[in-house]
Amino acid sequence: MMPHIPRWLWQSKNPDLQEIAIPLLMKQIKVGMRPDEVARLFGETNACLNVHNDGHGYLSYNVNSWYNTGIDIEFTHGVVSNVYEFN
C-alpha cells in the first residue's frame, strides 16, 4: 500500500513540494478508477477536470512552477485509461 500523500503537500503553492508529490500520487492513480475516486486523491487543487457525458475526457494538474510540469489523466468510458507526467 502506498503512503498517504498529505493534501498540504500536494495543494501547497510550493513547486518543489508539489513535484515531490507527483510520482507518489501517480502510483495511487489506477487504470479503471472513476473520476470521483481520482478527485478524492487530488482534493481541492487547481486541477482541471473535464469528463464529458460520454465518459471520455481528462484531468490535468499543473504544478505551480515557472515551467510546465504536472500530471495528465485520460478517461475513457468513465474510467482512468492512462496516466502520465508531463514537463
Buried (B, 14 or more C-beta within 10 A) or exposed (E): EEEEBEBEBBBBEEBEBBBBBBEBBBEBBEEEBBBEBBBEBBEEBEBEBEBEEEBBBBBBBBBBBEEEBBBBBBBBEBBBBEBEBEE
